[in-house]
Amino acid sequence: SVNELNQWLPALRKACNHNRHSFHPGVYTGERWSCCHQKDKADQGCDKIKHGVTLQEWYDPLDPDLEYPLIYRHLIGVQQAMSDN
């Protein structure tokens, strides 16, 4: 639903706020990243993050009691689809 989407997207943004300033635009195939062919799944990203949009809410403190369970429920809900890919 739109309400749930509006809840978990800010939660994901806040949870990722302190990540490294790079990411992998490709996918990890089980052997390597499709974008840069690095074999380590935990390898630092090969592309820089583009800071095109900054929302004030990204800097609000994370409310783990509310937001972590929301993210967890969503990931559990898509776990099978992710495993199939």
Gaussian input, Z-matrix of N, CA and C with variables (Angstrom, degrees):
# hf/3-21g

backbone

0 1
 N
 C     1     B1
 C     2     B2     1     A1
 N     3     B3     2     A2     1     D1
 C     4     B4     3     A3     2     D2
 C     5     B5     4     A4     3     D3
 N     6     B6     5     A5     4     D4
 C     7     B7     6     A6     5     D5
 C     8     B8     7     A7     6     D6
 N     9     B9     8     A8     7     D7
 C    10    B10     9     A9     8     D8
 C    11    B11    10    A10     9     D9
 N    12    B12    11    A11    10    D10
 C    13    B13    12    A12    11    D11
 C    14    B14    13    A13    12    D12
 N    15    B15    14    A14    13    D13
 C    16    B16    15    A15    14    D14
 C    17    B17    16    A16    15    D15
 N    18    B18    17    A17    16    D16
 C    19    B19    18    A18    17    D17
 C    20    B20    19    A19    18    D18
 N    21    B21    20    A20    19    D19
 C    22    B22    21    A21    20    D20
 C    23    B23    22    A22    21    D21
 N    24    B24    23    A23    22    D22
 C    25    B25    24    A24    23    D23
 C    26    B26    25    A25    24    D24
 N    27    B27    26    A26    25    D25
 C    28    B28    27    A27    26    D26
 C    29    B29    28    A28    27    D27
 N    30    B30    29    A29    28    D28
 C    31    B31    30    A30    29    D29
 C    32    B32    31    A31    30    D30
 N    33    B33    32    A32    31    D31
 C    34    B34    33    A33    32    D32
 C    35    B35    34    A34    33    D33
 N    36    B36    35    A35    34    D34
 C    37    B37    36    A36    35    D35
 C    38    B38    37    A37    36    D36
 N    39    B39    38    A38    37    D37
 C    40    B40    39    A39    38    D38
 C    41    B41    40    A40    39    D39
 N    42    B42    41    A41    40    D40
 C    43    B43    42    A42    41    D41
 C    44    B44    43    A43    42    D42
 N    45    B45    44    A44    43    D43
 C    46    B46    45    A45    44    D44
 C    47    B47    46    A46    45    D45
 N    48    B48    47    A47    46    D46
 C    49    B49    48    A48    47    D47
 C    50    B50    49    A49    48    D48
 N    51    B51    50    A50    49    D49
 C    52    B52    51    A51    50    D50
 C    53    B53    52    A52    51    D51
 N    54    B54    53    A53    52    D52
 C    55    B55    54    A54    53    D53
 C    56    B56    55    A55    54    D54
 N    57    B57    56    A56    55    D55
 C    58    B58    57    A57    56    D56
 C    59    B59    58    A58    57    D57
 N    60    B60    59    A59    58    D58
 C    61    B61    60    A60    59    D59
 C    62    B62    61    A61    60    D60
 N    63    B63    62    A62    61    D61
 C    64    B64    63    A63    62    D62
 C    65    B65    64    A64    63    D63
 N    66    B66    65    A65    64    D64
 C    67    B67    66    A66    65    D65
 C    68    B68    67    A67    66    D66
 N    69    B69    68    A68    67    D67
 C    70    B70    69    A69    68    D68
 C    71    B71    70    A70    69    D69
 N    72    B72    71    A71    70    D70
 C    73    B73    72    A72    71    D71
 C    74    B74    73    A73    72    D72
 N    75    B75    74    A74    73    D73
 C    76    B76    75    A75    74    D74
 C    77    B77    76    A76    75    D75
 N    78    B78    77    A77    76    D76
 C    79    B79    78    A78    77    D77
 C    80    B80    79    A79    78    D78
 N    81    B81    80    A80    79    D79
 C    82    B82    81    A81    80    D80
 C    83    B83    82    A82    81    D81
 N    84    B84    83    A83    82    D82
 C    85    B85    84    A84    83    D83
 C    86    B86    85    A85    84    D84
 N    87    B87    86    A86    85    D85
 C    88    B88    87    A87    86    D86
 C    89    B89    88    A88    87    D87
 N    90    B90    89    A89    88    D88
 C    91    B91    90    A90    89    D89
 C    92    B92    91    A91    90    D90
 N    93    B93    92    A92    91    D91
 C    94    B94    93    A93    92    D92
 C    95    B95    94    A94    93    D93
 N    96    B96    95    A95    94    D94
 C    97    B97    96    A96    95    D95
 C    98    B98    97    A97    96    D96
 N    99    B99    98    A98    97    D97
 C   100   B100    99    A99    98    D98
 C   101   B101   100   A100    99    D99
 N   102   B102   101   A101   100   D100
 C   103   B103   102   A102   101   D101
 C   104   B104   103   A103   102   D102
 N   105   B105   104   A104   103   D103
 C   106   B106   105   A105   104   D104
 C   107   B107   106   A106   105   D105
 N   108   B108   107   A107   106   D106
 C   109   B109   108   A108   107   D107
 C   110   B110   109   A109   108   D108
 N   111   B111   110   A110   109   D109
 C   112   B112   111   A111   110   D110
 C   113   B113   112   A112   111   D111
 N   114   B114   113   A113   112   D112
 C   115   B115   114   A114   113   D113
 C   116   B116   115   A115   114   D114
 N   117   B117   116   A116   115   D115
 C   118   B118   117   A117   116   D116
 C   119   B119   118   A118   117   D117
 N   120   B120   119   A119   118   D118
 C   121   B121   120   A120   119   D119
 C   122   B122   121   A121   120   D120
 N   123   B123   122   A122   121   D121
 C   124   B124   123   A123   122   D122
 C   125   B125   124   A124   123   D123
 N   126   B126   125   A125   124   D124
 C   127   B127   126   A126   125   D125
 C   128   B128   127   A127   126   D126
 N   129   B129   128   A128   127   D127
 C   130   B130   129   A129   128   D128
 C   131   B131   130   A130   129   D129
 N   132   B132   131   A131   130   D130
 C   133   B133   132   A132   131   D131
 C   134   B134   133   A133   132   D132
 N   135   B135   134   A134   133   D133
 C   136   B136   135   A135   134   D134
 C   137   B137   136   A136   135   D135
 N   138   B138   137   A137   136   D136
 C   139   B139   138   A138   137   D137
 C   140   B140   139   A139   138   D138
 N   141   B141   140   A140   139   D139
 C   142   B142   141   A141   140   D140
 C   143   B143   142   A142   141   D141
 N   144   B144   143   A143   142   D142
 C   145   B145   144   A144   143   D143
 C   146   B146   145   A145   144   D144
 N   147   B147   146   A146   145   D145
 C   148   B148   147   A147   146   D146
 C   149   B149   148   A148   147   D147
 N   150   B150   149   A149   148   D148
 C   151   B151   150   A150   149   D149
 C   152   B152   151   A151   150   D150
 N   153   B153   152   A152   151   D151
 C   154   B154   153   A153   152   D152
 C   155   B155   154   A154   153   D153
 N   156   B156   155   A155   154   D154
 C   157   B157   156   A156   155   D155
 C   158   B158   157   A157   156   D156
 N   159   B159   158   A158   157   D157
 C   160   B160   159   A159   158   D158
 C   161   B161   160   A160   159   D159
 N   162   B162   161   A161   160   D160
 C   163   B163   162   A162   161   D161
 C   164   B164   163   A163   162   D162
 N   165   B165   164   A164   163   D163
 C   166   B166   165   A165   164   D164
 C   167   B167   166   A166   165   D165
 N   168   B168   167   A167   166   D166
 C   169   B169   168   A168   167   D167
 C   170   B170   169   A169   168   D168
 N   171   B171   170   A170   169   D169
 C   172   B172   171   A171   170   D170
 C   173   B173   172   A172   171   D171
 N   174   B174   173   A173   172   D172
 C   175   B175   174   A174   173   D173
 C   176   B176   175   A175   174   D174
 N   177   B177   176   A176   175   D175
 C   178   B178   177   A177   176   D176
 C   179   B179   178   A178   177   D177
 N   180   B180   179   A179   178   D178
 C   181   B181   180   A180   179   D179
 C   182   B182   181   A181   180   D180
 N   183   B183   182   A182   181   D181
 C   184   B184   183   A183   182   D182
 C   185   B185   184   A184   183   D183
 N   186   B186   185   A185   184   D184
 C   187   B187   186   A186   185   D185
 C   188   B188   187   A187   186   D186
 N   189   B189   188   A188   187   D187
 C   190   B190   189   A189   188   D188
 C   191   B191   190   A190   189   D189
 N   192   B192   191   A191   190   D190
 C   193   B193   192   A192   191   D191
 C   194   B194   193   A193   192   D192
 N   195   B195   194   A194   193   D193
 C   196   B196   195   A195   194   D194
 C   197   B197   196   A196   195   D195
 N   198   B198   197   A197   196   D196
 C   199   B199   198   A198   197   D197
 C   200   B200   199   A199   198   D198
 N   201   B201   200   A200   199   D199
 C   202   B202   201   A201   200   D200
 C   203   B203   202   A202   201   D201
 N   204   B204   203   A203   202   D202
 C   205   B205   204   A204   203   D203
 C   206   B206   205   A205   204   D204
 N   207   B207   206   A206   205   D205
 C   208   B208   207   A207   206   D206
 C   209   B209   208   A208   207   D207
 N   210   B210   209   A209   208   D208
 C   211   B211   210   A210   209   D209
 C   212   B212   211   A211   210   D210
 N   213   B213   212   A212   211   D211
 C   214   B214   213   A213   212   D212
 C   215   B215   214   A214   213   D213
 N   216   B216   215   A215   214   D214
 C   217   B217   216   A216   215   D215
 C   218   B218   217   A217   216   D216
 N   219   B219   218   A218   217   D217
 C   220   B220   219   A219   218   D218
 C   221   B221   220   A220   219   D219
 N   222   B222   221   A221   220   D220
 C   223   B223   222   A222   221   D221
 C   224   B224   223   A223   222   D222
 N   225   B225   224   A224   223   D223
 C   226   B226   225   A225   224   D224
 C   227   B227   226   A226   225   D225
 N   228   B228   227   A227   226   D226
 C   229   B229   228   A228   227   D227
 C   230   B230   229   A229   228   D228
 N   231   B231   230   A230   229   D229
 C   232   B232   231   A231   230   D230
 C   233   B233   232   A232   231   D231
 N   234   B234   233   A233   232   D232
 C   235   B235   234   A234   233   D233
 C   236   B236   235   A235   234   D234
 N   237   B237   236   A236   235   D235
 C   238   B238   237   A237   236   D236
 C   239   B239   238   A238   237   D237
 N   240   B240   239   A239   238   D238
 C   241   B241   240   A240   239   D239
 C   242   B242   241   A241   240   D240
 N   243   B243   242   A242   241   D241
 C   244   B244   243   A243   242   D242
 C   245   B245   244   A244   243   D243
 N   246   B246   245   A245   244   D244
 C   247   B247   246   A246   245   D245
 C   248   B248   247   A247   246   D246
 N   249   B249   248   A248   247   D247
 C   250   B250   249   A249   248   D248
 C   251   B251   250   A250   249   D249
 N   252   B252   251   A251   250   D250
 C   253   B253   252   A252   251   D251
 C   254   B254   253   A253   252   D252

   B1=1.4462
   B2=1.5241
   B3=1.3008
   B4=1.4588
   B5=1.5214
   B6=1.3272
   B7=1.4655
   B8=1.5213
   B9=1.3249
   B10=1.4624
   B11=1.5247
   B12=1.3233
   B13=1.4618
   B14=1.5259
   B15=1.3332
   B16=1.4560
   B17=1.5196
   B18=1.3180
   B19=1.4618
   B20=1.5215
   B21=1.3340
   B22=1.4690
   B23=1.5121
   B24=1.3308
   B25=1.4684
   B26=1.5288
   B27=1.3366
   B28=1.4661
   B29=1.5250
   B30=1.3265
   B31=1.4659
   B32=1.5253
   B33=1.3264
   B34=1.4667
   B35=1.5209
   B36=1.3291
   B37=1.4640
   B38=1.5206
   B39=1.3321
   B40=1.4626
   B41=1.5225
   B42=1.3270
   B43=1.4630
   B44=1.5228
   B45=1.3237
   B46=1.4677
   B47=1.5215
   B48=1.3028
   B49=1.4596
   B50=1.5219
   B51=1.3264
   B52=1.4608
   B53=1.5297
   B54=1.3200
   B55=1.4627
   B56=1.5222
   B57=1.3105
   B58=1.4669
   B59=1.5240
   B60=1.3085
   B61=1.4626
   B62=1.5269
   B63=1.3204
   B64=1.4568
   B65=1.5242
   B66=1.3154
   B67=1.4595
   B68=1.5218
   B69=1.3201
   B70=1.4614
   B71=1.5285
   B72=1.3327
   B73=1.4603
   B74=1.5272
   B75=1.3139
   B76=1.4594
   B77=1.5179
   B78=1.3157
   B79=1.4630
   B80=1.5195
   B81=1.3319
   B82=1.4573
   B83=1.5184
   B84=1.3153
   B85=1.4625
   B86=1.5171
   B87=1.3218
   B88=1.4536
   B89=1.5103
   B90=1.3182
   B91=1.4648
   B92=1.5174
   B93=1.3417
   B94=1.4636
   B95=1.5224
   B96=1.3379
   B97=1.4605
   B98=1.5256
   B99=1.3177
   B100=1.4684
   B101=1.5290
   B102=1.3246
   B103=1.4644
   B104=1.5258
   B105=1.3230
   B106=1.4687
   B107=1.5286
   B108=1.3222
   B109=1.4630
   B110=1.5293
   B111=1.3471
   B112=1.4630
   B113=1.5186
   B114=1.3260
   B115=1.4568
   B116=1.5234
   B117=1.3271
   B118=1.4595
   B119=1.5258
   B120=1.3335
   B121=1.4603
   B122=1.5268
   B123=1.3301
   B124=1.4668
   B125=1.5258
   B126=1.3261
   B127=1.4584
   B128=1.5242
   B129=1.3336
   B130=1.4548
   B131=1.5219
   B132=1.3056
   B133=1.4590
   B134=1.5149
   B135=1.3173
   B136=1.4633
   B137=1.5246
   B138=1.3257
   B139=1.4607
   B140=1.5264
   B141=1.3206
   B142=1.4647
   B143=1.5237
   B144=1.3210
   B145=1.4574
   B146=1.5181
   B147=1.3070
   B148=1.4612
   B149=1.5200
   B150=1.3163
   B151=1.4613
   B152=1.5186
   B153=1.3193
   B154=1.4506
   B155=1.5155
   B156=1.3310
   B157=1.4562
   B158=1.5129
   B159=1.3068
   B160=1.4591
   B161=1.5156
   B162=1.3003
   B163=1.4535
   B164=1.5151
   B165=1.3072
   B166=1.4626
   B167=1.5256
   B168=1.3414
   B169=1.4542
   B170=1.5325
   B171=1.3213
   B172=1.4608
   B173=1.5107
   B174=1.3019
   B175=1.4537
   B176=1.5221
   B177=1.3287
   B178=1.4578
   B179=1.5172
   B180=1.3263
   B181=1.4652
   B182=1.5281
   B183=1.2987
   B184=1.4559
   B185=1.5233
   B186=1.3204
   B187=1.4624
   B188=1.5217
   B189=1.3415
   B190=1.4632
   B191=1.5173
   B192=1.3194
   B193=1.4638
   B194=1.5214
   B195=1.3133
   B196=1.4597
   B197=1.5217
   B198=1.3274
   B199=1.4547
   B200=1.5259
   B201=1.3246
   B202=1.4629
   B203=1.5239
   B204=1.3387
   B205=1.4705
   B206=1.5256
   B207=1.3237
   B208=1.4588
   B209=1.5263
   B210=1.3238
   B211=1.4636
   B212=1.5246
   B213=1.3296
   B214=1.4627
   B215=1.5304
   B216=1.3369
   B217=1.4707
   B218=1.5234
   B219=1.3211
   B220=1.4656
   B221=1.5313
   B222=1.3277
   B223=1.4663
   B224=1.5187
   B225=1.3276
   B226=1.4661
   B227=1.5277
   B228=1.3304
   B229=1.4607
   B230=1.5196
   B231=1.3259
   B232=1.4659
   B233=1.5302
   B234=1.3125
   B235=1.4674
   B236=1.5267
   B237=1.3127
   B238=1.4634
   B239=1.5224
   B240=1.3188
   B241=1.4686
   B242=1.5208
   B243=1.3271
   B244=1.4607
   B245=1.5260
   B246=1.3164
   B247=1.4653
   B248=1.5183
   B249=1.3247
   B250=1.4625
   B251=1.5223
   B252=1.3307
   B253=1.4627
   B254=1.4887
   A1=109.66
   A2=116.15
   A3=121.12
   A4=110.68
   A5=116.88
   A6=119.56
   A7=111.40
   A8=116.42
   A9=119.35
   A10=110.69
   A11=117.06
   A12=121.34
   A13=110.46
   A14=116.61
   A15=120.90
   A16=112.50
   A17=118.18
   A18=121.21
   A19=111.31
   A20=117.33
   A21=117.23
   A22=113.94
   A23=120.25
   A24=119.73
   A25=112.13
   A26=119.75
   A27=118.42
   A28=112.48
   A29=116.63
   A30=119.50
   A31=110.54
   A32=117.30
   A33=120.66
   A34=111.42
   A35=116.42
   A36=119.76
   A37=111.00
   A38=116.15
   A39=119.82
   A40=110.94
   A41=116.84
   A42=120.13
   A43=111.31
   A44=117.59
   A45=121.81
   A46=113.05
   A47=118.00
   A48=122.38
   A49=112.92
   A50=117.75
   A51=120.69
   A52=112.67
   A53=117.40
   A54=120.42
   A55=110.55
   A56=115.56
   A57=120.81
   A58=109.80
   A59=116.67
   A60=121.21
   A61=112.07
   A62=116.51
   A63=120.73
   A64=108.89
   A65=115.73
   A66=121.19
   A67=109.15
   A68=116.62
   A69=122.24
   A70=107.99
   A71=118.79
   A72=119.83
   A73=112.12
   A74=117.32
   A75=121.35
   A76=111.84
   A77=115.54
   A78=121.80
   A79=109.46
   A80=115.53
   A81=120.66
   A82=107.54
   A83=117.22
   A84=121.57
   A85=113.89
   A86=117.79
   A87=120.72
   A88=111.16
   A89=116.49
   A90=122.32
   A91=111.82
   A92=115.97
   A93=119.54
   A94=109.61
   A95=114.96
   A96=121.39
   A97=108.84
   A98=117.52
   A99=120.89
   A100=112.25
   A101=117.53
   A102=120.37
   A103=112.92
   A104=118.30
   A105=120.58
   A106=112.78
   A107=116.63
   A108=123.91
   A109=113.92
   A110=118.12
   A111=120.73
   A112=108.42
   A113=116.66
   A114=120.54
   A115=113.51
   A116=117.74
   A117=121.29
   A118=109.64
   A119=116.58
   A120=120.92
   A121=111.70
   A122=117.23
   A123=121.55
   A124=112.43
   A125=117.57
   A126=121.38
   A127=110.93
   A128=115.68
   A129=120.46
   A130=109.67
   A131=116.65
   A132=121.77
   A133=113.21
   A134=115.57
   A135=120.87
   A136=112.46
   A137=117.79
   A138=121.15
   A139=108.68
   A140=116.07
   A141=120.89
   A142=110.62
   A143=115.77
   A144=121.61
   A145=108.38
   A146=115.81
   A147=121.36
   A148=108.14
   A149=116.69
   A150=121.21
   A151=110.20
   A152=117.01
   A153=120.18
   A154=114.09
   A155=117.54
   A156=121.62
   A157=108.45
   A158=116.15
   A159=120.92
   A160=107.94
   A161=116.48
   A162=121.34
   A163=108.57
   A164=116.70
   A165=120.65
   A166=111.58
   A167=116.87
   A168=119.27
   A169=112.60
   A170=118.41
   A171=120.38
   A172=111.39
   A173=117.31
   A174=120.93
   A175=112.75
   A176=117.79
   A177=120.51
   A178=109.17
   A179=117.49
   A180=118.89
   A181=110.85
   A182=115.65
   A183=121.90
   A184=109.41
   A185=117.05
   A186=121.93
   A187=107.30
   A188=118.01
   A189=120.33
   A190=113.46
   A191=118.30
   A192=119.87
   A193=111.71
   A194=117.45
   A195=121.56
   A196=112.17
   A197=117.38
   A198=120.76
   A199=114.46
   A200=119.96
   A201=120.22
   A202=112.18
   A203=119.37
   A204=117.72
   A205=112.57
   A206=117.28
   A207=121.08
   A208=110.93
   A209=116.62
   A210=121.26
   A211=110.07
   A212=116.85
   A213=121.56
   A214=110.72
   A215=117.21
   A216=120.19
   A217=110.98
   A218=116.59
   A219=119.17
   A220=110.86
   A221=116.75
   A222=119.66
   A223=111.64
   A224=117.62
   A225=120.55
   A226=109.43
   A227=116.34
   A228=120.74
   A229=113.72
   A230=117.55
   A231=120.50
   A232=112.09
   A233=117.31
   A234=121.43
   A235=112.09
   A236=117.86
   A237=120.21
   A238=110.98
   A239=117.12
   A240=120.28
   A241=110.66
   A242=117.16
   A243=120.48
   A244=110.75
   A245=117.34
   A246=121.21
   A247=111.28
   A248=116.29
   A249=120.68
   A250=112.01
   A251=116.81
   A252=120.45
   A253=108.44
   D1=162.43
   D2=-179.77
   D3=-64.55
   D4=-39.45
   D5=179.60
   D6=-62.97
   D7=-43.83
   D8=179.09
   D9=-65.60
   D10=-40.44
   D11=177.07
   D12=-59.26
   D13=-43.88
   D14=179.29
   D15=-67.68
   D16=-17.58
   D17=176.05
   D18=-86.53
   D19=-47.12
   D20=-172.42
   D21=-82.85
   D22=-24.96
   D23=176.44
   D24=-63.32
   D25=-48.55
   D26=175.54
   D27=-62.07
   D28=-33.73
   D29=178.27
   D30=-63.85
   D31=-42.18
   D32=177.29
   D33=-65.39
   D34=-41.24
   D35=178.81
   D36=-60.17
   D37=-44.92
   D38=-179.33
   D39=-66.15
   D40=-40.08
   D41=-179.13
   D42=-66.32
   D43=-30.71
   D44=-178.20
   D45=-93.49
   D46=-1.26
   D47=-173.99
   D48=-57.77
   D49=-31.56
   D50=-176.20
   D51=-101.51
   D52=13.63
   D53=177.42
   D54=-68.30
   D55=165.68
   D56=175.33
   D57=-58.03
   D58=162.30
   D59=-177.79
   D60=-88.86
   D61=33.20
   D62=176.14
   D63=-149.02
   D64=163.87
   D65=-178.70
   D66=-153.33
   D67=169.68
   D68=174.54
   D69=-100.80
   D70=115.71
   D71=178.18
   D72=-73.84
   D73=-14.29
   D74=179.57
   D75=-93.27
   D76=-162.76
   D77=179.30
   D78=-120.76
   D79=153.92
   D80=175.76
   D81=-90.97
   D82=122.16
   D83=-172.33
   D84=-93.34
   D85=3.96
   D86=-175.74
   D87=103.01
   D88=-19.51
   D89=177.91
   D90=-120.85
   D91=-37.04
   D92=-175.60
   D93=-164.32
   D94=166.19
   D95=174.49
   D96=-76.93
   D97=136.36
   D98=-178.65
   D99=-71.45
   D100=-21.16
   D101=-176.15
   D102=-84.39
   D103=-40.59
   D104=-172.96
   D105=-126.49
   D106=-3.38
   D107=177.27
   D108=66.54
   D109=15.98
   D110=173.80
   D111=-66.70
   D112=142.61
   D113=-176.70
   D114=-90.48
   D115=-23.40
   D116=-178.57
   D117=-81.41
   D118=118.92
   D119=-178.06
   D120=-61.80
   D121=-31.44
   D122=-178.23
   D123=-89.49
   D124=8.42
   D125=-178.38
   D126=-61.30
   D127=145.45
   D128=177.49
   D129=-58.79
   D130=145.84
   D131=-177.55
   D132=-57.84
   D133=157.38
   D134=-177.29
   D135=-102.86
   D136=-3.52
   D137=-179.40
   D138=-127.68
   D139=141.92
   D140=-178.76
   D141=-76.42
   D142=145.50
   D143=175.06
   D144=-72.48
   D145=137.34
   D146=177.14
   D147=-99.80
   D148=121.36
   D149=-177.30
   D150=-93.48
   D151=68.41
   D152=-178.44
   D153=-81.39
   D154=-27.91
   D155=-176.57
   D156=-132.21
   D157=133.72
   D158=174.39
   D159=-129.58
   D160=120.12
   D161=177.57
   D162=-105.74
   D163=140.67
   D164=-178.78
   D165=-56.01
   D166=-36.45
   D167=-176.07
   D168=-64.04
   D169=-18.77
   D170=178.90
   D171=-63.92
   D172=-22.83
   D173=-176.27
   D174=-98.35
   D175=-1.33
   D176=176.29
   D177=-67.35
   D178=148.62
   D179=178.32
   D180=-63.11
   D181=144.07
   D182=178.67
   D183=-69.66
   D184=134.08
   D185=175.30
   D186=-102.96
   D187=89.66
   D188=-173.16
   D189=-61.99
   D190=-31.43
   D191=-179.74
   D192=-63.52
   D193=-30.05
   D194=-179.74
   D195=-96.89
   D196=-45.22
   D197=-166.72
   D198=-86.83
   D199=-37.74
   D200=179.02
   D201=-62.81
   D202=-45.29
   D203=177.33
   D204=-61.67
   D205=-34.25
   D206=178.59
   D207=-64.56
   D208=-45.50
   D209=177.71
   D210=-64.34
   D211=-43.65
   D212=-179.62
   D213=-60.11
   D214=-47.55
   D215=179.68
   D216=-59.56
   D217=-40.07
   D218=179.35
   D219=-65.69
   D220=-45.32
   D221=-178.82
   D222=-64.77
   D223=-38.24
   D224=175.81
   D225=-62.76
   D226=-38.45
   D227=-179.71
   D228=-64.89
   D229=-29.62
   D230=-178.47
   D231=-106.92
   D232=7.79
   D233=-176.19
   D234=-57.90
   D235=-45.48
   D236=-178.00
   D237=-64.54
   D238=-43.26
   D239=179.34
   D240=-62.71
   D241=-38.41
   D242=178.69
   D243=-68.53
   D244=-37.45
   D245=179.33
   D246=-67.13
   D247=-35.10
   D248=-179.48
   D249=-68.28
   D250=-26.63
   D251=-178.94
   D252=-86.89

